Amino acid sequence: MDLAKFESMDPIMLMSIVNMKIRDEFQNLDELVKYYDIDRQKLIDKLASAGFEYQPEAKQFR
């Protein structure tokens, strides 16, 4: 799934996709946002709007 249009995605689905991609394809959030050329803070803010916070030690949003 292409995350280029993440801003229009449902935040719960987005969280699930981002966590899966970090787990399966990337080492961390920074690698994911660099690969997809998306704004890290906008992604964090979008997920925060649904109550999710990035946990760097777990490498996932919860």
C-alpha positions in Angstrom: 0.0 0.0 0.0 1.3 3.4 -1.0 1.3 5.8 2.0 1.6 8.9 -0.2 -2.0 9.7 0.5 -1.9 9.0 4.2 -3.6 12.3 5.1 -6.9 11.1 3.7 -6.7 7.6 5.2 -8.7 6.4 8.2 -6.3 6.7 11.1 -7.0 3.2 12.5 -6.2 1.6 9.2 -3.2 3.9 8.8 -1.8 2.9 12.1 -2.2 -0.8 11.2 -0.4 -0.3 7.9 2.4 1.8 9.3 3.0 -0.7 12.1 3.0 -3.6 9.7 5.4 -1.8 7.3 7.8 -0.9 10.2 7.7 -4.5 11.4 8.1 -6.1 8.0 10.0 -3.7 5.8 11.7 -1.0 7.7 13.9 -0.7 10.8 12.1 2.4 12.2 9.7 5.2 11.5 12.5 7.4 10.0 13.2 4.8 7.3 9.6 4.5 6.4 9.0 8.3 6.0 12.2 8.7 4.0 11.2 5.8 1.6 7.7 7.2 1.0 8.9 10.8 1.1 6.3 11.9 3.5 6.4 14.4 6.4 7.2 12.6 9.6 5.5 15.1 11.8 2.3 15.2 9.7 2.1 11.4 10.0 2.6 11.5 13.7 0.0 14.2 14.1 -2.5 12.3 11.9 -2.1 9.2 14.1 -2.1 11.3 17.3 -5.5 12.7 16.3 -6.9 9.2 16.9 -5.0 8.7 20.1 -2.0 6.8 18.8 1.5 7.7 19.9 4.8 6.5 18.4 6.7 4.3 20.8 10.3 4.3 19.6 11.5 1.5 21.8 8.7 -0.8 20.5 9.0 0.7 17.0 5.2 1.0 16.6 2.3 3.3 17.2 0.1 2.4 20.2 
